[in-house]
Amino acid sequence: MADRRSAVRWELDAEGIVTVVLDDPGRTANMVNQRHHDGFGACLDEVEARRDEVRGIVLTSAKRSFFSGQDVEIGEIPLDELAATYGFVVPVRDQLRRLETLGIPVAAAMTGSALGGGLELGLACHHRVGLDAPDVFWGLAEVAMGLMPGCGGLVRTTRMLGIAAVVEQVVGPAAVLGPAEAVRAGIVDELASTREECVARARAWVHARRADGDQDFTQRWDRPGYRVPGPTPGTREFDTLVRRLEADLDARPESALEPARRAVLAAAVEIARVDPDTAFAVETKHFFELFDGPRRMNLSRAMVDPKAVADGVARPGGHARWTPARVAVLGDTATAADLAERCARAGWPVVRTVDADHDVVLDATAGTMVIGSTRIGLRLRHPTQRPPLLALYFARSAPLVELSCPDGTPDAVVAKAFDVAIGLAGIPLLVRGCQGSFVGRVVDAVTAERAALLDEGVPEREVRLALARAGFAAPALSTKDPVVAQVDRGEGDSAVDLRDAVERLTMVAAVAARRAVADGSAVTEAEANIGSIVGAGFPIWTGGAAQYVAAYPGGAAAFLARADELAARHGDRFRCA
């Protein structure tokens, strides 16, 4: 069932179980968007219409991750679509509430990672079976973005686990948990060793509930007499707990994430005092109070800057848009074949030798790989002089093309090179003075810092958790970069705190981007923002590396002061000048 263009498909089998498969077409991972919302709503409509035939629901995923996991490639999802997901908070919250109150047993076969909204979907099911694999993580990590859950994740975890566990172990610290940790924390019920076993165990749970004759298919907190774990609201013990949690927050070092942690505590306390339906409204209210602050400005930058950069904000003015008549693509590499295909899609005739008539040469004979990018040569034909050789850097798995121009390159040539980059279906980023790849510099900085942390004895898994907690995406999450590959991957023996690792990884990337802007490599802050997010995987919640500096608590001056402190402790890689 379901339109094949939908992100959700489902089928009712002879045993009366509806298997719901999350499978956003053309994407490597599922995420909240209009396709998912419409498809899931249609699925619930049909389940309700055929209620008498349905014994239970099993929810699973066709992707490597379960829902909205780390496998999302930022480059394949328009940034405005990512930012627009926040417009689905209330509709998705209500949809998940509808799922858990159908009166039908629902089991989630979480066959991969589920972070944020993905885990909120799992928590709305009555039972969760998780895949026991080393690269699978679950968590409500919104606090790491300066936000908090908004679709019911805080309500459900508070009522399942109690205020103290939520504030100190799960939501407050933005915990990203492996399989065994998730079971111990109580957010996953059981584990399976394969994807197929996950689904089989979820089906078995549905059958067992029916065989027991249990007709009360509701969440336990919706049943009369249910008590939230921990002290009862209104008692002296409850007030003592709240005061202790508040004191613990007061004792923490000041952080940009402190408002989010305090919002989690305030919301959890309110949630424990009210009925479930009121609790969902409380959570959403606190979410939007956070979202309407600096995070909205940062995400707005992530919506506005892509269009400005894609339109060629740094393209020299006064030069008409230009279309090449014929393009010479050189090389027998996969990169050359990809370039020829891009040219064909743009409607540009392609020749494979410079002996033929042409006005652009794309030289991919080597297709030099640098960290985060592939470098090719670009030369524009000129009737009277030999133009300078330029370089294009194609970011891996992202629609970003960096244009590296030597000093003194005529504006007319730069403008034409912009038009070539845009025609090749890329977001153009201008790098002046042959400084190399901006993306490469940022990714290189993160890669080197990862290596430094590993060298200090931080376990590789902790480094990856720090990247995930900060909000980095590919390629920063890659483990295949040569600098990191040379480091021994032992268990590690380090006193480095996870929060320190998060800060170091984020700051070193922002410093690298700021240096690039300062030396003229990145011409505009908009380019630095989008280059860092789309090409280097810098956390999208920041709005980009330049916006991260501008929005740093205390402003750019405070950022520079903190960078100097880190430089004194860890080395000049943290120094902005």
C-alpha positions as CSV (number, residue, x, y, z in Angstrom):
1,M,0.0,0.0,0.0
2,A,1.0,3.7,-0.4
3,D,2.1,5.7,-3.3
4,R,5.6,4.7,-4.3
5,R,6.7,8.4,-4.1
6,S,5.7,8.4,-0.4
7,A,8.3,8.1,2.4
8,V,6.1,5.5,4.1
9,R,4.7,2.2,2.8
10,W,2.7,-0.4,4.6
11,E,1.2,-3.8,4.2
12,L,-1.4,-5.8,6.1
13,D,-0.5,-9.5,6.1
14,A,-2.6,-12.7,6.6
15,E,-1.8,-12.7,10.4
16,G,-3.3,-9.2,10.8
17,I,0.0,-7.4,11.3
18,V,0.6,-4.2,9.5
19,T,4.3,-3.8,8.7
20,V,5.1,-0.1,8.2
21,V,8.4,0.6,6.4
22,L,10.0,4.0,6.5
23,D,11.7,4.6,3.2
24,D,12.1,8.1,1.9
25,P,12.7,7.8,-1.8
26,G,16.1,9.0,-3.1
27,R,17.5,9.6,0.4
28,T,20.1,7.7,2.4
29,A,18.1,8.2,5.6
30,N,14.5,9.0,6.7
31,M,13.8,12.4,8.2
32,V,10.8,14.5,9.1
33,N,9.5,16.2,6.0
34,Q,6.2,16.7,4.1
35,R,6.5,13.2,2.4
36,H,6.9,11.5,5.7
37,H,4.1,13.4,7.4
38,D,1.6,12.8,4.6
39,G,2.6,9.2,4.2
40,F,2.4,8.3,7.9
41,G,-0.9,10.1,8.2
42,A,-2.3,8.1,5.3
43,C,-1.1,4.9,6.9
44,L,-2.8,5.8,10.2
45,D,-6.0,6.6,8.3
46,E,-6.1,3.2,6.7
47,V,-5.3,1.3,9.9
48,E,-8.2,3.1,11.6
49,A,-10.5,2.3,8.7
50,R,-9.5,-1.4,8.8
51,R,-9.3,-1.6,12.6
52,D,-11.2,-4.9,12.8
53,E,-8.6,-6.7,10.6
54,V,-5.5,-5.3,12.4
55,R,-4.0,-7.2,15.3
56,G,-0.9,-5.1,15.6
57,I,1.7,-2.8,13.9
58,V,5.4,-3.3,13.4
59,L,7.3,-0.2,12.4
60,T,10.7,-0.5,10.7
61,S,13.0,1.1,8.2
62,A,14.5,0.3,4.8
63,K,17.5,2.6,5.4
64,R,20.7,1.9,7.3
65,S,19.5,4.1,10.1
66,F,16.0,3.9,11.6
67,F,15.0,7.5,11.3
68,S,16.8,10.9,11.0
69,G,20.1,9.3,12.0
70,Q,23.7,10.3,11.5
71,D,23.7,8.8,8.0
72,V,22.0,11.9,6.6
73,E,24.3,13.4,4.0
74,I,23.8,17.2,4.4
75,G,24.5,17.7,0.7
76,E,21.7,15.6,-0.5
77,I,19.0,17.4,1.6
78,P,18.4,21.1,0.8
79,L,19.2,23.2,3.9
80,D,15.9,25.0,3.7
81,E,14.2,21.6,4.0
82,L,16.3,20.7,7.0
83,A,15.3,24.0,8.7
84,A,11.7,23.5,7.7
85,T,11.5,20.3,9.8
86,Y,10.9,22.5,12.8
87,G,7.6,23.6,11.2
88,F,6.4,19.9,11.7
89,V,6.9,19.9,15.5
90,V,3.2,20.2,16.4
91,P,1.8,18.1,13.5
92,V,4.3,15.3,14.2
93,R,3.7,15.5,18.0
94,D,0.0,15.0,17.4
95,Q,0.6,12.2,14.8
96,L,2.7,10.3,17.3
97,R,0.1,10.8,20.0
98,R,-2.5,9.4,17.6
99,L,-0.2,6.3,17.0
100,E,0.1,5.4,20.6
101,T,-3.6,5.8,21.4
102,L,-4.9,3.7,18.5
103,G,-5.8,0.9,20.9
104,I,-3.6,-1.4,18.8
105,P,-0.2,-2.9,19.9
106,V,2.6,-1.1,18.2
107,A,6.2,-2.4,18.2
108,A,9.2,-0.6,16.7
109,A,12.0,-2.6,15.0
110,M,14.7,0.0,15.3
111,T,17.2,-1.5,12.8
112,G,19.6,1.4,13.0
113,S,20.4,4.7,14.7
114,A,17.6,7.0,15.8
115,L,18.5,10.4,17.2
116,G,16.1,13.2,18.1
117,G,12.8,13.0,16.3
118,G,13.7,9.4,15.2
119,L,13.8,8.2,18.8
120,E,10.7,10.2,19.6
121,L,8.9,8.0,16.9
122,G,10.3,4.9,18.6
123,L,9.1,6.1,22.0
124,A,5.6,6.5,20.7
125,C,5.5,2.8,20.1
126,H,4.5,0.4,23.0
127,H,7.7,-1.8,22.6
128,R,11.1,-1.2,21.1
129,V,13.5,-3.8,19.7
130,G,16.9,-2.4,18.8
131,L,19.7,-3.7,16.6
132,D,22.8,-4.7,18.7
133,A,25.6,-3.3,16.5
134,P,28.6,-1.1,17.3
135,D,27.7,1.6,14.9
136,V,24.1,2.0,16.2
137,F,23.2,4.9,18.6
138,W,20.0,6.2,20.1
139,G,19.4,9.4,22.0
140,L,17.5,12.6,22.5
141,A,20.5,14.8,21.8
142,E,18.7,18.1,21.1
143,V,20.3,19.9,24.0
144,A,23.6,19.6,22.1
145,M,22.0,22.0,19.5
146,G,20.7,24.3,22.2
147,L,17.2,22.9,21.9
148,M,15.1,20.2,23.6
149,P,12.7,17.5,22.4
150,G,9.4,19.0,21.1
151,C,7.5,16.0,19.6
152,G,6.8,14.2,22.9
153,G,10.2,12.7,23.7
154,L,10.5,14.6,27.0
155,V,7.0,13.7,28.1
156,R,7.5,10.0,27.4
157,T,11.0,9.7,28.9
158,T,9.9,11.7,32.0
159,R,6.9,9.4,32.5
160,M,9.0,6.3,31.8
161,L,12.1,7.1,33.8
162,G,11.4,9.9,36.2
163,I,12.7,13.5,36.4
164,A,16.2,12.7,37.8
165,A,17.1,10.2,35.1
166,V,15.9,12.4,32.3
167,V,17.8,15.5,33.5
168,E,21.0,13.8,34.6
169,Q,21.3,10.7,32.3
170,V,19.2,10.9,29.1
171,V,18.0,14.3,27.8
172,G,19.9,16.8,29.9
173,P,23.4,15.6,28.9
174,A,22.3,15.0,25.3
175,A,23.3,11.4,25.8
176,V,23.9,9.3,22.7
177,L,23.6,5.7,23.8
178,G,24.9,2.5,22.3
179,P,22.6,-0.6,22.4
180,A,23.5,-2.0,25.8
181,E,23.4,1.5,27.4
182,A,20.0,2.2,25.8
183,V,18.6,-1.0,27.4
184,R,20.1,-0.1,30.8
185,A,18.6,3.5,30.5
186,G,15.2,2.0,29.7
187,I,14.6,3.6,26.3
188,V,15.0,0.3,24.4
189,D,13.3,-2.9,25.6
190,E,15.3,-5.7,24.0
191,L,18.1,-6.2,21.4
192,A,18.5,-8.4,18.3
193,S,21.6,-9.3,16.5
194,T,20.4,-8.8,12.9
195,R,17.9,-6.5,11.2
196,E,15.7,-9.5,10.4
197,E,15.7,-10.6,14.0
198,C,14.6,-7.1,15.0
199,V,11.5,-7.4,12.9
200,A,10.9,-11.0,14.0
201,R,11.1,-10.1,17.7
202,A,8.8,-7.1,17.2
203,R,6.2,-9.4,15.5
204,A,6.6,-11.9,18.3
205,W,5.9,-9.3,20.9
206,V,2.7,-8.3,19.1
207,H,1.6,-11.9,18.9
208,A,2.4,-12.4,22.6
209,R,0.3,-9.4,23.6
210,R,-2.7,-10.8,21.7
211,A,-2.2,-14.3,23.0
212,D,-2.2,-13.0,26.6
213,G,-5.7,-11.6,25.9
214,D,-4.4,-8.1,26.9
215,Q,-6.8,-5.6,25.4
216,D,-5.3,-2.5,27.1
217,F,-3.0,-1.4,24.3
218,T,-2.0,1.9,25.8
219,Q,1.1,3.4,27.1
220,R,1.5,2.7,30.8
221,W,1.4,6.4,31.7
222,D,-2.1,6.6,30.1
223,R,-3.5,4.1,32.5
224,P,-5.4,5.1,35.7
225,G,-3.2,5.3,38.8
226,Y,0.1,5.4,37.0
227,R,2.9,7.2,38.9
228,V,6.0,8.8,37.4
229,P,9.1,7.1,38.9
230,G,10.6,9.1,41.8
231,P,9.0,11.4,44.4
232,T,5.4,12.4,44.0
233,P,4.8,16.0,42.9
234,G,3.6,18.1,45.8
235,T,5.6,16.2,48.4
236,R,8.7,17.5,50.4
237,E,10.8,14.8,48.7
238,F,9.8,16.1,45.2
239,D,10.7,19.7,46.1
240,T,14.0,18.5,47.5
241,L,14.8,16.7,44.3
242,V,14.0,19.7,42.2
243,R,16.2,22.0,44.4
244,R,19.1,19.5,44.1
245,L,18.8,19.4,40.3
246,E,18.7,23.2,40.1
247,A,21.7,23.4,42.4
248,D,23.6,21.0,40.1
249,L,22.9,23.2,37.1
250,D,24.0,26.3,39.0
251,A,27.3,24.5,39.9
252,R,28.2,23.7,36.2
253,P,30.5,26.0,34.2
254,E,28.7,28.5,32.1
255,S,27.8,27.1,28.6
256,A,25.9,28.2,25.5
257,L,23.8,25.1,26.1
258,E,22.8,26.0,29.7
259,P,19.4,27.5,28.7
260,A,18.4,24.2,27.0
261,R,19.4,22.2,30.1
262,R,17.3,24.5,32.4
263,A,14.4,24.3,30.0
264,V,14.6,20.5,30.1
265,L,14.4,20.6,33.9
266,A,11.6,23.1,34.1
267,A,9.6,21.2,31.5
268,A,10.2,17.8,33.1
269,V,9.0,19.2,36.5
270,E,5.8,20.6,34.9
271,I,5.2,17.4,32.9
272,A,5.4,15.3,36.1
273,R,2.6,17.4,37.7
274,V,0.0,17.3,34.9
275,D,-2.0,14.8,32.8
276,P,-0.4,13.4,29.7
277,D,-2.3,15.5,27.1
278,T,-1.4,18.7,29.0
279,A,2.2,17.5,29.3
280,F,2.6,17.4,25.5
281,A,1.6,21.0,25.2
282,V,4.0,21.9,28.0
283,E,6.9,20.3,26.2
284,T,6.1,22.1,22.9
285,K,5.8,25.4,24.7
286,H,9.3,25.1,26.2
287,F,10.7,23.9,22.8
288,F,9.5,27.0,21.0
289,E,10.7,29.3,23.8
290,L,14.2,28.0,23.1
291,F,13.8,27.9,19.3
292,D,12.6,31.5,19.1
293,G,15.9,32.6,20.6
294,P,19.4,32.5,19.0
295,R,18.9,29.1,17.5
296,R,16.2,30.5,15.2
297,M,18.6,33.1,14.0
298,N,21.3,30.5,13.3
299,L,18.9,28.2,11.4
300,S,17.6,31.2,9.5
301,R,21.2,31.8,8.3
302,A,21.2,28.2,7.2
303,M,18.1,28.9,5.1
304,V,19.1,32.3,3.7
305,D,22.8,31.8,3.0
306,P,22.5,28.8,0.6
307,K,20.3,30.8,-1.9
308,A,22.7,33.7,-1.8
309,V,25.7,31.5,-2.4
310,A,24.0,29.4,-5.0
311,D,23.1,32.6,-6.9
312,G,26.7,33.6,-6.9
313,V,26.9,36.2,-4.2
314,A,30.7,36.6,-4.8
315,R,30.4,36.6,-8.6
316,P,31.9,39.8,-10.0
317,G,29.2,42.2,-11.2
318,G,29.0,43.8,-14.6
319,H,29.4,40.6,-16.6
320,A,26.6,38.9,-18.4
321,R,25.8,35.3,-17.7
322,W,27.7,33.0,-20.0
323,T,27.2,29.5,-21.4
324,P,30.1,27.6,-22.9
325,A,29.6,26.4,-26.5
326,R,31.8,23.3,-26.1
327,V,33.7,21.8,-23.1
328,A,36.8,19.7,-23.3
329,V,36.8,17.1,-20.5
330,L,40.2,15.4,-20.1
331,G,41.0,12.2,-18.3
332,D,40.0,8.6,-18.0
333,T,39.1,8.8,-14.4
334,A,35.7,8.4,-12.7
335,T,35.8,12.1,-12.0
336,A,36.2,12.9,-15.7
337,A,33.2,10.7,-16.5
338,D,31.1,12.4,-13.8
339,L,32.1,15.8,-15.2
340,A,31.2,14.8,-18.8
341,E,27.8,13.6,-17.5
342,R,27.2,16.9,-15.6
343,C,28.1,18.9,-18.8
344,A,25.6,16.8,-20.8
345,R,22.9,17.5,-18.3
346,A,23.7,21.2,-18.5
347,G,23.3,21.0,-22.3
348,W,26.9,21.6,-23.1
349,P,28.5,19.6,-25.9
350,V,31.5,17.7,-24.7
351,V,34.8,16.7,-26.4
352,R,37.5,14.6,-24.9
353,T,40.6,16.2,-26.4
354,V,42.0,19.8,-26.5
355,D,42.6,19.3,-30.3
356,A,38.9,19.8,-30.9
357,D,37.3,23.3,-30.8
358,H,36.3,24.2,-27.2
359,D,36.1,27.2,-24.9
360,V,36.5,25.5,-21.5
361,V,38.9,22.8,-20.4
362,L,38.1,20.6,-17.4
363,D,41.2,18.6,-16.6
364,A,40.5,15.6,-14.5
365,T,43.5,13.5,-15.7
366,A,44.6,13.1,-12.1
367,G,41.5,14.1,-10.1
368,T,43.6,14.8,-7.1
369,M,42.0,13.9,-3.8
370,V,42.3,16.2,-0.9
371,I,40.6,15.8,2.5
372,G,36.9,16.5,1.9
373,S,37.3,17.3,-1.8
374,T,38.4,16.3,-5.3
375,R,40.5,18.8,-7.2
376,I,40.4,19.3,-11.0
377,G,41.9,21.9,-13.3
378,L,39.8,24.6,-15.1
379,R,41.0,26.8,-18.0
380,L,38.9,29.2,-20.0
381,R,39.9,29.7,-23.6
382,H,40.8,33.3,-24.6
383,P,41.2,34.7,-28.1
384,T,44.3,36.8,-27.4
385,Q,46.0,35.6,-24.2
386,R,46.4,32.4,-22.1
387,P,44.2,32.7,-19.0
388,P,45.4,31.5,-15.7
389,L,44.8,27.9,-14.7
390,L,42.1,27.8,-12.1
391,A,41.1,24.9,-9.8
392,L,37.7,23.4,-9.0
393,Y,37.2,21.5,-5.7
394,F,34.2,19.2,-5.7
395,A,33.1,18.5,-2.1
396,R,32.4,14.8,-1.5
397,S,28.7,13.9,-1.4
398,A,27.7,17.6,-1.5
399,P,26.6,20.0,-4.3
400,L,29.5,22.4,-3.6
401,V,32.1,23.5,-6.1
402,E,35.0,25.6,-4.8
403,L,36.6,27.9,-7.4
404,S,40.2,28.6,-6.6
405,C,41.6,31.7,-8.5
406,P,45.2,33.0,-8.5
407,D,45.7,36.6,-7.4
408,G,45.2,38.9,-10.4
409,T,42.7,36.7,-12.2
410,P,40.5,39.1,-14.3
411,D,37.0,39.6,-13.0
412,A,35.6,38.5,-16.4
413,V,37.4,35.2,-16.1
414,V,36.1,34.7,-12.5
415,A,32.6,35.5,-13.6
416,K,32.8,32.9,-16.4
417,A,34.2,30.3,-14.0
418,F,31.3,31.0,-11.6
419,D,28.9,30.2,-14.5
420,V,30.7,27.0,-15.2
421,A,30.5,25.9,-11.6
422,I,26.8,26.7,-11.4
423,G,26.2,24.9,-14.6
424,L,27.9,21.8,-13.2
425,A,25.1,21.7,-10.6
426,G,27.2,23.1,-7.8
427,I,26.9,25.8,-5.1
428,P,29.9,28.0,-6.1
429,L,32.4,29.1,-3.4
430,L,35.1,31.5,-4.4
431,V,38.6,30.9,-2.9
432,R,41.1,33.7,-3.7
433,G,44.8,33.6,-4.0
434,C,45.1,29.9,-4.7
435,Q,44.8,29.1,-1.0
436,G,43.5,25.6,-1.9
437,S,40.2,24.2,-0.7
438,F,38.3,26.0,2.0
439,V,36.4,22.8,2.8
440,G,39.6,20.9,2.9
441,R,41.1,23.4,5.4
442,V,38.1,23.0,7.8
443,V,37.9,19.2,7.4
444,D,41.6,18.9,7.8
445,A,41.4,20.9,11.1
446,V,38.7,18.6,12.5
447,T,40.6,15.5,11.3
448,A,43.8,16.7,12.9
449,E,41.9,17.4,16.2
450,R,40.4,13.9,16.1
451,A,43.9,12.5,15.8
452,A,45.1,14.7,18.7
453,L,42.3,13.4,20.9
454,L,43.1,9.8,20.0
455,D,46.7,10.5,20.6
456,E,45.8,11.8,24.1
457,G,44.2,8.5,24.8
458,V,40.5,9.3,24.1
459,P,38.8,6.2,22.8
460,E,37.7,6.4,19.2
461,R,34.1,5.7,20.1
462,E,34.2,8.7,22.5
463,V,35.6,10.9,19.8
464,R,32.8,9.9,17.4
465,L,30.3,10.5,20.2
466,A,31.7,14.0,20.7
467,L,31.3,14.7,17.0
468,A,27.8,13.4,17.0
469,R,26.9,15.4,20.2
470,A,28.3,18.6,18.7
471,G,26.1,18.0,15.6
472,F,28.8,17.3,13.0
473,A,27.7,15.5,9.8
474,A,29.7,13.8,7.0
475,P,32.6,14.2,6.1
476,A,33.6,15.1,9.6
477,L,32.2,11.8,10.9
478,S,34.3,9.8,8.4
479,T,36.8,7.4,9.9
480,K,38.6,6.9,6.6
481,D,40.7,10.0,6.5
482,P,44.4,9.2,6.3
483,V,45.5,11.3,9.4
484,V,43.1,9.4,11.7
485,A,43.8,6.1,10.0
486,Q,47.5,6.3,11.2
487,V,46.5,6.5,14.9
488,D,46.4,3.4,17.1
489,R,42.8,2.6,17.9
490,G,43.2,1.3,21.5
491,E,40.6,1.5,24.2
492,G,42.3,4.8,25.3
493,D,43.3,6.1,28.7
494,S,42.5,9.8,29.0
495,A,41.2,12.4,31.4
496,V,39.7,14.5,28.6
497,D,36.1,15.2,29.4
498,L,33.5,14.6,26.6
499,R,32.4,18.2,26.8
500,D,36.0,19.4,26.3
501,A,36.2,17.2,23.2
502,V,33.0,18.6,21.8
503,E,34.3,22.1,22.4
504,R,37.7,21.5,20.9
505,L,36.3,19.9,17.7
506,T,33.8,22.7,17.2
507,M,36.3,25.5,18.0
508,V,39.1,24.2,15.8
509,A,36.8,24.0,12.8
510,A,35.4,27.6,13.5
511,V,39.0,28.9,13.9
512,A,40.0,27.3,10.6
513,A,37.1,28.9,8.8
514,R,37.8,32.3,10.4
515,R,41.4,32.2,9.3
516,A,40.2,31.5,5.7
517,V,37.9,34.5,5.8
518,A,40.7,36.6,7.3
519,D,43.2,35.7,4.6
520,G,40.7,36.2,1.9
521,S,40.3,32.6,1.0
522,A,36.5,32.7,1.7
523,V,35.3,36.0,0.3
524,T,32.1,36.3,2.2
525,E,30.8,35.0,5.6
526,A,27.8,33.5,3.7
527,E,30.2,31.4,1.8
528,A,32.1,30.4,4.9
529,N,28.8,29.4,6.6
530,I,27.6,27.2,3.7
531,G,31.0,25.9,2.8
532,S,31.5,24.7,6.4
533,I,28.0,23.1,6.7
534,V,27.5,21.6,3.2
535,G,31.1,20.7,2.5
536,A,32.7,20.1,5.9
537,G,29.8,18.9,8.0
538,F,29.9,21.7,10.5
539,P,26.9,21.6,12.8
540,I,23.9,23.0,11.1
541,W,22.3,24.3,14.3
542,T,25.1,27.0,14.4
543,G,24.1,28.5,11.1
544,G,27.7,27.9,9.9
545,A,31.2,28.6,11.1
546,A,31.0,32.4,10.7
547,Q,27.6,32.5,12.3
548,Y,28.9,30.4,15.2
549,V,31.6,33.0,15.9
550,A,29.1,35.9,15.6
551,A,26.5,34.2,17.9
552,Y,29.1,33.0,20.5
553,P,28.1,34.0,24.0
554,G,29.7,37.4,24.5
555,G,30.2,37.8,20.7
556,A,33.3,37.5,18.5
557,A,35.5,39.0,21.2
558,A,34.6,36.3,23.6
559,F,35.1,33.7,20.9
560,L,38.6,35.0,20.3
561,A,39.4,35.1,24.0
562,R,38.3,31.5,24.4
563,A,40.3,30.4,21.3
564,D,43.4,32.0,22.8
565,E,42.8,30.0,26.1
566,L,42.6,26.8,24.1
567,A,45.7,27.8,22.1
568,A,47.7,28.3,25.3
569,R,46.6,24.8,26.5
570,H,46.6,22.8,23.3
571,G,48.6,24.7,20.6
572,D,48.5,27.4,18.0
573,R,45.9,25.5,15.9
574,F,43.3,27.3,18.0
575,R,44.8,30.7,17.5
576,C,42.8,32.9,15.0
577,A,45.7,35.0,13.9
